[in-house]
Amino acid sequence: MTSIKALTGIAAAIALTTGSAFADDLRWKMPVAFATNLPGLGSPAAWVADSLNTASDGSIQVRVYEPGKLVPPFDILQSVSDGKVEAGYTWIGYDQGKVPAIPLFAAVPFGMKPWAYTGWYYYGGGHEMLQEVYANKGFDVHAQLCGIIGPETAGWYAEKIETLEDYKGLKIRFAGLGGKVLEKLGASVTMMPGGELYQALEKGTIDATEFSMPAIDQILGFDQVVKYNLFPGWHQQFTAQYMLINKDEWNKTTEAQKALVVASCTAATTMALAEGEYKNGKVLAGFQAKGVQADQIPLDVLRELKAVTGEVLKEEASKDADFKRVYESQNEFMETYKVWDTRAYVPADL
């Protein structure tokens, strides 16, 4: 918290000393898709609200509403766009049915590592393309990257997954483009909010689920119901969260207020990644004592999953011009990034 306040405090001081006074006070209700006790996934929303309230000296007051308390988690985009609430905090991949290109900004199977994604987003035109993608589909929102975490697990299962055949007929909660990959493999894919998953697993409504990284899955209690946890999280190498702000509200803000939102969300993005990286190892090690079997997907099966993923991404690109444009931009960046990535970092298996 101290780091975020320091960053946003500097931005506020600069704004005030340069004479960019805050105009009318802003009061924003901000429903969130994830409980704020979930590290790196929900916690950034609370950080940002606190930082904006403090750094703006009350000029921007953000009130966070836990999932379902004001707006259902999957309705956040529409509610913000319609002006029913001023802001929202969510994983925007939930809206792929309304905005086909949006999962590319949320999580891409076999996609970029978190720091690579932020490189593309901040310096490769990703932020600007995201605004265009929403506008092209008629949504009146300003979107700001406001949190990112590393890989999820590849899911929690009652039975071992050893081949792609094991996905046939499986009732599984799986989000985003990864869900489309499993559908292609014959799985029955469903979507539901994180708060409903424990009960769904326990009652057998679903056979398996993915949701997030170990530090979060432990809080949701998946390890109490099923004992097979798969790695790596091929479907979500990064998971990005965003603060969505109603366009009219965004246009009301002064340049100083806009700078505070950007600074706070940029700080929250760093803090979210740091929190996940700090906590996951200890939690994962502790799973073994609880009887959880952490399995690695065999390399040959990963290659098959990657091939099917390639088919899905090409199909999606052929159906939507925005998807094609963003997908090509990301691929162009990755062609040069992988030269750096493969040479500069020490191999994980050294």
C-alpha positions as CSV (number, residue, x, y, z in Angstrom):
1,M,0.0,0.0,0.0
2,T,2.8,2.4,0.9
3,S,4.4,2.0,-2.6
4,I,1.1,2.8,-4.4
5,K,0.5,5.9,-2.2
6,A,4.0,7.1,-2.8
7,L,3.5,6.8,-6.6
8,T,0.1,8.4,-6.7
9,G,1.2,11.0,-4.1
10,I,3.9,12.2,-6.5
11,A,1.5,12.4,-9.3
12,A,-0.9,14.5,-7.2
13,A,1.9,16.8,-6.0
14,I,3.0,17.4,-9.6
15,A,-0.6,18.1,-10.7
16,L,-1.2,20.6,-7.9
17,T,2.1,22.5,-8.2
18,T,1.7,22.9,-11.9
19,G,-1.7,24.6,-11.4
20,S,-3.8,21.8,-12.8
21,A,-6.5,22.1,-10.1
22,F,-8.9,19.3,-9.6
23,A,-12.3,20.4,-10.9
24,D,-15.6,19.0,-9.5
25,D,-15.3,16.2,-7.0
26,L,-16.0,12.8,-8.5
27,R,-17.9,10.1,-6.6
28,W,-17.6,6.7,-8.3
29,K,-19.3,3.5,-7.4
30,M,-17.1,0.6,-8.6
31,P,-18.5,-2.9,-8.5
32,V,-15.8,-5.6,-8.8
33,A,-15.8,-9.0,-10.4
34,F,-13.5,-10.6,-7.7
35,A,-13.6,-10.4,-3.9
36,T,-11.0,-8.0,-2.7
37,N,-9.4,-10.6,-0.4
38,L,-8.2,-12.5,-3.5
39,P,-4.5,-11.6,-3.9
40,G,-3.5,-10.0,-7.1
41,L,-6.9,-10.6,-8.7
42,G,-9.3,-8.7,-6.4
43,S,-6.9,-6.8,-4.1
44,P,-5.8,-4.2,-6.7
45,A,-9.3,-2.8,-6.9
46,A,-9.2,-1.9,-3.2
47,W,-5.6,-0.6,-3.6
48,V,-6.6,1.7,-6.4
49,A,-9.7,3.0,-4.7
50,D,-7.7,3.8,-1.6
51,S,-4.9,5.4,-3.6
52,L,-7.2,7.6,-5.6
53,N,-9.1,8.8,-2.6
54,T,-5.9,9.7,-0.8
55,A,-3.7,11.1,-3.6
56,S,-6.5,13.2,-5.0
57,D,-7.2,14.6,-1.5
58,G,-10.8,13.5,-1.9
59,S,-11.3,14.8,-5.4
60,I,-11.8,11.3,-6.7
61,Q,-13.7,9.1,-4.2
62,V,-14.2,5.5,-5.3
63,R,-16.4,3.1,-3.3
64,V,-15.8,-0.5,-4.0
65,Y,-18.7,-3.0,-4.0
66,E,-17.9,-6.7,-3.6
67,P,-19.1,-9.1,-6.3
68,G,-22.9,-9.2,-6.7
69,K,-23.5,-6.5,-4.1
70,L,-24.4,-3.9,-6.7
71,V,-23.9,-5.4,-10.1
72,P,-23.5,-9.1,-11.1
73,P,-19.9,-9.8,-12.0
74,F,-20.7,-10.6,-15.7
75,D,-22.7,-7.4,-16.1
76,I,-20.0,-4.9,-15.2
77,L,-19.1,-3.8,-18.7
78,Q,-22.7,-3.1,-19.7
79,S,-23.5,-1.3,-16.5
80,V,-20.5,1.0,-16.8
81,S,-21.2,1.7,-20.5
82,D,-24.8,2.5,-19.7
83,G,-23.9,4.8,-16.9
84,K,-25.6,2.7,-14.2
85,V,-22.3,2.8,-12.3
86,E,-19.4,5.2,-12.9
87,A,-16.7,2.5,-12.9
88,G,-16.0,-1.2,-12.6
89,Y,-13.1,-3.6,-12.0
90,T,-13.1,-6.9,-13.9
91,W,-11.4,-9.5,-16.0
92,I,-12.7,-8.3,-19.4
93,G,-12.4,-11.7,-21.0
94,Y,-15.8,-12.4,-19.6
95,D,-17.3,-10.3,-22.4
96,Q,-15.9,-12.2,-25.4
97,G,-19.5,-12.9,-26.5
98,K,-20.1,-9.2,-26.9
99,V,-16.6,-8.1,-27.9
100,P,-14.8,-11.0,-29.7
101,A,-11.4,-9.4,-29.7
102,I,-11.4,-8.6,-25.9
103,P,-9.9,-11.9,-24.7
104,L,-6.6,-10.9,-26.4
105,F,-6.3,-8.2,-23.8
106,A,-7.3,-10.5,-20.9
107,A,-5.6,-13.9,-21.4
108,V,-4.3,-15.7,-24.5
109,P,-3.5,-19.5,-24.5
110,F,0.2,-20.1,-25.0
111,G,0.5,-16.3,-24.9
112,M,2.9,-13.8,-23.4
113,K,4.4,-13.8,-20.0
114,P,3.0,-11.0,-17.8
115,W,5.9,-8.6,-18.3
116,A,5.9,-9.2,-22.1
117,Y,2.2,-8.4,-22.2
118,T,2.7,-5.1,-20.3
119,G,5.5,-4.2,-22.8
120,W,3.1,-4.7,-25.7
121,Y,0.2,-3.0,-24.0
122,Y,2.1,0.2,-22.9
123,Y,4.6,0.5,-25.8
124,G,3.1,-1.5,-28.7
125,G,-0.2,0.3,-29.0
126,G,-2.2,-2.1,-27.0
127,H,-3.9,0.5,-24.8
128,E,-5.0,2.5,-27.8
129,M,-6.3,-0.5,-29.6
130,L,-8.3,-1.6,-26.5
131,Q,-10.2,1.8,-26.5
132,E,-10.9,1.3,-30.3
133,V,-12.1,-2.3,-29.8
134,Y,-14.7,-1.2,-27.2
135,A,-15.8,1.8,-29.3
136,N,-16.2,-0.3,-32.4
137,K,-18.7,-2.5,-30.6
138,G,-20.6,0.5,-29.2
139,F,-19.4,0.5,-25.6
140,D,-18.9,3.9,-24.0
141,V,-16.0,3.1,-21.6
142,H,-12.5,4.1,-21.0
143,A,-10.4,1.0,-20.1
144,Q,-7.2,1.1,-18.0
145,L,-4.9,-1.9,-17.3
146,C,-5.1,-2.1,-13.5
147,G,-3.7,-5.4,-12.5
148,I,-1.9,-8.5,-13.9
149,I,-0.9,-11.8,-12.5
150,G,1.2,-14.8,-13.7
151,P,0.0,-18.1,-14.9
152,E,-3.1,-19.8,-13.6
153,T,-3.1,-23.5,-13.0
154,A,-4.5,-25.6,-15.8
155,G,-7.4,-26.6,-13.5
156,W,-8.6,-28.8,-10.7
157,Y,-9.9,-32.3,-11.6
158,A,-11.4,-35.3,-9.8
159,E,-9.7,-37.7,-12.2
160,K,-6.3,-37.5,-13.9
161,I,-6.0,-35.8,-17.3
162,E,-3.3,-37.7,-19.3
163,T,-4.4,-37.3,-22.9
164,L,-6.6,-34.9,-24.9
165,E,-9.2,-37.7,-25.1
166,D,-9.8,-37.2,-21.4
167,Y,-11.5,-33.8,-22.1
168,K,-14.3,-35.4,-24.1
169,G,-17.6,-35.0,-22.3
170,L,-15.9,-33.4,-19.3
171,K,-18.1,-30.8,-17.6
172,I,-15.7,-28.0,-16.9
173,R,-15.7,-24.4,-16.0
174,F,-13.1,-22.8,-18.3
175,A,-12.8,-19.1,-19.3
176,G,-11.9,-17.2,-22.4
177,L,-10.2,-18.5,-25.4
178,G,-9.0,-21.5,-23.5
179,G,-12.6,-22.6,-23.1
180,K,-13.0,-22.5,-26.9
181,V,-10.0,-24.8,-27.2
182,L,-11.5,-27.3,-24.8
183,E,-14.9,-27.1,-26.6
184,K,-13.1,-28.1,-29.8
185,L,-11.7,-31.1,-27.9
186,G,-15.2,-32.2,-26.9
187,A,-15.5,-30.8,-23.4
188,S,-18.8,-29.3,-22.1
189,V,-17.5,-25.8,-21.1
190,T,-19.5,-23.6,-18.8
191,M,-18.9,-20.2,-17.2
192,M,-19.7,-19.1,-13.7
193,P,-18.3,-16.7,-11.2
194,G,-15.6,-17.8,-8.8
195,G,-17.8,-17.6,-5.8
196,E,-20.0,-20.4,-7.2
197,L,-17.3,-22.9,-8.1
198,Y,-16.8,-24.7,-4.8
199,Q,-20.4,-25.6,-4.5
200,A,-20.6,-26.6,-8.2
201,L,-17.6,-29.0,-7.7
202,E,-19.0,-30.4,-4.5
203,K,-22.4,-31.1,-6.0
204,G,-21.0,-32.5,-9.2
205,T,-22.6,-29.7,-11.3
206,I,-19.1,-29.6,-12.9
207,D,-16.4,-32.2,-13.0
208,A,-13.5,-29.8,-13.0
209,T,-12.6,-26.1,-13.0
210,E,-9.9,-23.6,-13.6
211,F,-10.0,-20.2,-11.9
212,S,-6.7,-18.7,-11.0
213,M,-3.3,-19.2,-9.3
214,P,-2.6,-21.3,-6.2
215,A,-2.8,-18.4,-3.8
216,I,-6.3,-17.7,-4.9
217,D,-7.5,-21.3,-5.5
218,Q,-6.6,-22.1,-1.9
219,I,-8.9,-19.4,-0.6
220,L,-11.7,-20.8,-2.7
221,G,-11.1,-24.2,-1.3
222,F,-10.8,-26.3,-4.5
223,D,-8.2,-28.6,-2.8
224,Q,-10.9,-29.6,-0.3
225,V,-13.1,-31.1,-3.1
226,V,-10.8,-32.5,-5.8
227,K,-7.1,-33.5,-5.6
228,Y,-5.6,-33.3,-9.1
229,N,-4.2,-29.9,-10.0
230,L,-2.7,-29.5,-13.5
231,F,0.3,-27.4,-14.6
232,P,1.3,-25.4,-16.5
233,G,-1.5,-22.9,-17.1
234,W,-1.2,-23.0,-20.8
235,H,-4.5,-21.2,-21.3
236,Q,-3.6,-18.1,-19.2
237,Q,0.1,-17.3,-19.0
238,F,-1.0,-13.9,-18.0
239,T,-4.3,-12.7,-16.5
240,A,-5.0,-9.0,-16.9
241,Q,-7.6,-7.0,-15.0
242,Y,-8.9,-3.5,-15.9
243,M,-10.6,-0.6,-14.4
244,L,-13.5,0.4,-16.7
245,I,-14.8,4.0,-16.4
246,N,-17.9,5.3,-18.1
247,K,-16.9,7.5,-21.0
248,D,-18.9,10.6,-19.9
249,E,-17.3,10.3,-16.4
250,W,-13.8,10.0,-17.9
251,N,-14.4,13.1,-20.0
252,K,-15.4,15.0,-16.9
253,T,-12.0,14.5,-15.3
254,T,-9.2,17.0,-15.5
255,E,-5.8,16.1,-16.8
256,A,-4.6,15.9,-13.2
257,Q,-7.3,13.4,-12.3
258,K,-6.6,11.4,-15.4
259,A,-3.0,11.2,-14.5
260,L,-3.9,9.9,-11.0
261,V,-6.0,7.1,-12.5
262,V,-3.2,6.1,-14.8
263,A,-0.6,6.3,-12.1
264,S,-2.7,4.4,-9.6
265,C,-3.5,1.6,-12.0
266,T,0.1,1.3,-13.2
267,A,1.2,0.9,-9.6
268,A,-1.6,-1.6,-9.0
269,T,-0.4,-3.6,-12.0
270,T,3.0,-3.9,-10.5
271,M,1.8,-4.7,-7.0
272,A,-0.6,-7.4,-8.3
273,L,2.1,-9.2,-10.1
274,A,4.4,-8.9,-7.1
275,E,1.8,-10.3,-4.7
276,G,1.1,-13.3,-6.8
277,E,4.8,-14.1,-7.3
278,Y,5.5,-13.7,-3.6
279,K,2.7,-16.0,-2.4
280,N,2.3,-18.8,-4.9
281,G,5.3,-20.9,-4.2
282,K,4.5,-21.3,-0.5
283,V,0.9,-22.2,-1.2
284,L,1.8,-24.7,-3.9
285,A,4.3,-26.4,-1.6
286,G,1.6,-26.6,1.1
287,F,-0.9,-28.4,-1.2
288,Q,1.3,-31.5,-1.1
289,A,0.6,-31.9,2.7
290,K,-3.1,-31.7,1.9
291,G,-3.0,-34.7,-0.4
292,V,-3.1,-32.6,-3.6
293,Q,-1.3,-34.2,-6.6
294,A,0.2,-31.5,-8.8
295,D,0.7,-33.0,-12.2
296,Q,2.6,-31.6,-15.2
297,I,0.9,-31.9,-18.6
298,P,3.2,-34.0,-20.7
299,L,5.1,-32.1,-23.4
300,D,3.5,-34.0,-26.3
301,V,0.1,-33.2,-24.9
302,L,1.1,-29.5,-24.6
303,R,2.2,-29.5,-28.2
304,E,-1.2,-30.9,-29.2
305,L,-3.0,-28.2,-27.1
306,K,-0.9,-25.5,-28.8
307,A,-1.8,-26.8,-32.2
308,V,-5.5,-26.7,-31.4
309,T,-5.1,-23.3,-29.9
310,G,-3.5,-22.1,-33.2
311,E,-6.6,-23.3,-35.1
312,V,-9.0,-21.6,-32.7
313,L,-7.1,-18.2,-32.9
314,K,-7.1,-18.3,-36.7
315,E,-10.8,-19.1,-36.7
316,E,-11.5,-16.2,-34.4
317,A,-9.3,-13.8,-36.5
318,S,-11.2,-14.8,-39.6
319,K,-14.6,-13.8,-38.0
320,D,-13.7,-10.4,-36.5
321,A,-11.6,-7.6,-38.0
322,D,-10.6,-6.2,-34.6
323,F,-9.5,-9.7,-33.4
324,K,-7.4,-10.1,-36.5
325,R,-5.7,-6.6,-36.1
326,V,-4.9,-7.1,-32.4
327,Y,-3.8,-10.7,-32.9
328,E,-1.4,-9.7,-35.7
329,S,0.0,-6.9,-33.6
330,Q,0.7,-9.2,-30.7
331,N,2.3,-11.8,-33.0
332,E,4.5,-9.2,-34.6
333,F,5.8,-8.1,-31.2
334,M,6.4,-11.7,-30.1
335,E,8.5,-12.4,-33.1
336,T,11.1,-9.9,-31.9
337,Y,10.5,-10.4,-28.1
338,K,11.2,-14.1,-28.2
339,V,14.8,-13.3,-29.5
340,W,15.3,-11.5,-26.3
341,D,13.3,-13.9,-24.1
342,T,15.2,-17.0,-25.2
343,R,18.6,-15.5,-25.0
344,A,18.5,-13.2,-21.9
345,Y,16.8,-15.3,-19.2
346,V,18.3,-18.3,-17.5
347,P,16.4,-21.5,-18.5
348,A,14.0,-22.6,-15.8
349,D,15.3,-26.1,-15.8
350,L,19.0,-25.1,-15.2
